Amino acid sequence: MAWVYILKGSRYYVGSTPTLIKRLRDHRRGNTHTTKRIGDWKLTKVIYCKTLNEARALEVRIKKSKNIKRWLSYPSF
């Protein structure tokens, strides 16, 4: 089980993780260099994936699309 998530601050951030709550906590505490720079952020999308490999592949696909907003309507489950 893994998750792909999209955060919205001053720009979008896309990530994937097998431990969503822990990862979001790390972002909130400022333990992640990239999300420190986007300021206050809001979790805008979470997509469930069966495996971490599937989640990583979807994360790359979203990032390569250069249009993160269109993924906000992607089914979550």
N, C-alpha and C positions, 0 to 999 in steps of 0.2 A: 504494500500500500504506500502511495506517495502522492504528493500534491504539487501542482503548479499554481503559483499565486501572482497577482498583479497588484502592486502598490501604486498609489497616485500621490505625489507630492508636488514639487515644482516641475517634475516630469514623471514619467512612468518608470517603474522598476519591475522586472520579471524575474522570478526565481523558482526553484523547485527544491523539494525536501521530503524526506520520509517522516519528519517530525515537525509538523506545521506550527503547533503552539510554541514549541521551544524556539524555532527559527524566528517567528514573529516577535517573541520576547527579546531575542538577541538584537533584532532590528530596532525595537523600541528603546532598548538600553544604550544604543549607539555603538554596539560591538561590531557593526558592519560598516566598513569605510564608505561604500557606495551609497547606502541609504542615509548616512550622516549628511551627505551633500544635498539630498532632495528635501531636507527640512521635515516639517510635520507631514506625515503621510497618512493615508487612509487605505485600508484593504478594500479593493474594488472588485476582485474576482478570485475565486478559488476553484480549481478544476481537479477532480479526483482522477488518479491514474492507478492501474493495477500494480505496476512495477516502477521502480526508480528509473530504470532505463527508458521506459515509456514516458515518464515525466520529463526527463532530461531532453529527450528527443522533441517533445512538444514545446519545451522552453526554448530550444534552439529555433524551432520553426516559427514561434511567435516573434522572437527577436529578429530573425531574418526577414520577416514580413514587412518590417519598417512601418507597420500600421497597427499598433497595439490596440487602439480604440476598437477596431473591428472584432477583436477577440473578446471584448467585454460581453458580447451577446452569445458567445460560445456556450453550449450546455455544460453545466457544472457536474452533473452526474449522468 
